Amino acid sequence: MKKIHLLAVLGIINLLTSCSNKVDFGEQYKKIVYIVNSKETVYYSQHDVVKASKGNISIYVTGSELPAQDIKVSYKIDTEALEKYNKTEYGDRTELYFSLLPENLYSFQTPEITIPKGEPYGCLEFTINTQELLHNKIYILPITIDSAEGAEISENLHTILYVIQIQNEYAGNYISSCSVNGIGKGDFNKKVTAVSSRKIMLPLANLSNTSTSNTLDFNKDYYLITINEDNTLILEPYLQSIIHQKTEKRSYYDPENRIFHLYYDIEDKYENRVSIEETLKAI
């Protein structure tokens, strides 16, 4: 009799075990939408200098299962988020503030984002006219999730400050070895900014723009370099700066070693010419 009871109990346990493997518990977590790469709020994205440079952000939905139906997500340009970030990070140092990307320089592909049924994310695609951006500003496209049908919105990951970082093959960080009237001034770090596919902007002579206490004046402390097809260079002033390219020594770019060899004159406050020889090597 005891043996029969034991077999019956084992049979019930085996039945329960086999059934539990087939149970569908359904969705175990909330459906919450958030913007990918928004953990640090500010997200840098490189763009070429063209009339319609493509960009995008992704909206992801959490959950133990993929969505059973399309999730519609609306968004907005959040100027308040940008203003709050600038004030929090830089306070009264308004010269360091990020600039709002002008409305006429970007366009979105769709008025809302769709996370398709059975998919974990959807994309918001847009184009930016980077040719019209001013060289002395850093532009941001501040995007916030405004509403979502069929999901909640993340409290902390619903806004992204999308930074447009202009790029060409010459832009980046360099070490400058500079001599002024034949006297070496040591090495300086310089950040070279893209202006177009073959044009860059950088500080004059032994000036550096990489310090947090940077006090350079965009109106008079920068100059432009155009890289020709044969890697010779055209040096010219930017805004109110004064620069005279030397003709007796040819300025050129060494693409193999990523080095600029620069020869030019600037003027001191008495309008006397000051001879500059500068070597820029990419870091």
N, C-alpha and C positions, 0 to 999 in steps of 0.2 A: 504493500500500500504506500509506504514512504517513497519507494522508488517511482511509483506512478505520479505522486505529488511533485517530486523533484523534476521529473520530465516535463510536467505541465508548466511549472514555473520557468524552466529553461526555455520552453517553447514560447511563452508570453514575452520573456525578455528579448528573445531573438526577433519576435514579431515587432516589438516596439523599436528595436534598434534599426531594423530594415526600413520601417516607416519614417523614422526621423531623418534618414538620408534623403528623403524625397520631399520633405516639407519646404515650401516656399515662404520664407519669412517676409518677403517684400522689401520695400525701402526702409532701411534702418536709420538713416540720417536725414537731416533737413536738406532740401535743395537750396543752396546759397550760391549766388553768382558773385564773382569778383574779377578784378582786372589783373591779368598776369603781369609780373614785373612792377607791381605798385607797392611792394613792401616798403621800399625806401622813398616812396612818393615820386622823387625825381628820377626819370629814366632818360639816358642819353642814347640817341639814335643817329648814326652817321648818314648824311645825305650828300649826294653829288650836286654840283652847281648846274642845274638844268631848269627848264621851265615847268616841268611836271615830274618832280621826284616822288616816288611812291613810298608810303609808310603805312603801318597798320598797328593795331593793338588787339590782343586776344581777350575774350571774356570766357571764363571757365565756370562750370557749375559743379558743385560738390554733390556727394551722395554715394550710397552703396550700389546704386543701379543707374544706368544711363537714362536720360529723360524719356518718358513714354510719349511725350508730345513736344512740339516746338515750344521753345521759351523765347519770348520777345523781350528784348532789353532796349530801353530808350536811354539816351545820353544827352549831356549838355556841355557847353563850353563854360567852365567854372572860373570866372574872373576873380571871385572872392577867394577861392583856394590859392590862386597865384599871389594875390595881395597878402594873404595871411602868411604864406611861406616867405615872401620877401621880407616882411616886417619881422618875422620870428628869427630868420637867419641873419639878416644884415642890419636891422634896426634903422638908424638914421643915415647909414651909408648908402644912400639911394643910387650912387653911381655903380654899385654892384648888383642892383636889382635885375632880375630876368625881365624881358619884355614880352608882352602878349603878342602872339603872331597875328598880324593884321588879317581881318576877315576876308579881304579880297585876294589873299595869297594862298588860300587853301580851299579844298572842296572835298566833301565826303561822298563816297560811292552810294551809300544808302542812308535813309533817315533814321533807321533803327538797326540793331544787331539781332540776328536770329541764331540761336543755338538749336540746330536741327534735332528732330526726334532721333534718338539712338546715338547721338554724338555728345562728347563731353565739353565742347567749346564752339564758339563762333568768332568771327573776325570783323573788325571795323576797319575798312580800307579807306585811304585818303591820298590826295596828291598835294604837293607843296611847290609853289613857284619860288625856288631858292635863289633864282637870279636877281630878284628884287630886294633881297634882305640886305640891310645895312651892315657894314663890316664891323662897326664898333658896338654892336648889340648882340646879346644872346637871347634867342627867341624860344618861347615855350607855347605849346598847345595844351592847355589844361582841360582834361576830359574827366567828367564824373558820371557814374551810372545814376540815372534819374529815377527809373522805375523798372520793374521786371514782372512779367506775367508768368505765374506758375513757379516762382521762386522768391526767396528773400534776398536782400542786398547785404553784402558783407559790411560790417560797421567800420572796419579799418582798411579794407582793400578796395574801396569803391572809387578812388580818385587817382589819376596819374598825371604828373606834370611832364609832358613829352618834350624833351629838349632837342631842338634841331641843331645837330652838330655838323657844320659844313666840312666837307672832306674832299681832298684830291690827293694825288700820289706824293705831293710835296709837303703837305701840311703835317704838323706834329711838333715834337719837342726837339730842340737842337742845343748844342754847345757852341757858343761863339767865342772864338779867339780873335781879339781885336787890338790893333795898334792905332794910336792917334798921333799924327805927325811923327811917325817912326818910333813912338814910345809904346811898348806893350802895356795893355791895361788888364791883362789876366783873362780868365775865362768867365763867361756869363751864360746862364740858361736863358733861352728865348723860346717863346711859343710862336710858331709860324701858322698863320691862319689862311685858309683857302678863300680866294675871291672868285676865281673861275677855274676852269679845268687846267689852265696853264698860267695862272697868276696867283701870287701870294702877297700877304702883308705882314710886316714885322717891324720891331722897333729899330731906330737908327743907332749906329755906332755901338757904344758900350752901355746902352740902356737895356734893362731887363724888364720883362712883363710877366714873370712867373711868381713874383713875391705876393703874399697876401696883403702887403702894404703898398702895392703898386700905385704910384701916383703919376703915371705917364699921362700925357695929354694927347688924345687921339687927333686933335687938330694940327699938332706940330711935331710930334715925336715918332711918327711912323712913316714908312715908305713902301713902295710897291715894286715887285719884281715880276717881270714877264719872262717865262722860259720859252725860248724859240725852239723850233724843230731840231736845230743843230746843237741845242743846249747852250748857245750863247744867251746872254741875259740883257734885258732892257730894265734899267733902274730909273724910277721916276718918283716924284714927290706924291704924298697923300695929303689932300686938303691944303693946309698952310705950311707944311714942312718944306725945307729947302734942301735939295740934293743935286749935285752935279756929277754925272757919270764920267769917269775918266776915259779918255780915248787912247792914251799911250799904253794902258794895261787893259786887257780884255777880261771882263767879268764872265765867268762861265760856271756851268753846273756839271759835276762829275756823277753821272747816274749810277755807275758801278759801286762807288763808295758812299753815295748820297751826301756829297759835300758841295757847298756853294763857295766859290772864290769870288770875293766882291771888292771892287776898287772904285771909290767915289770920294767926293768932297762934300762937306757940310759947311755951314757958316756960323761963326760965333756971334755974340751980341753986337760986335763992332763991324759985322759984315765981312770979316776976314775969313778966307777959306781955310778949312781944317781938313787935312788929308787923312782918309780912313782906308785901312786895309783890313778886311774881315774874312775869316773862314768860318763857315757854318757847317757843323757836322751833325747828322741826325743821330739821336740817341736810340 
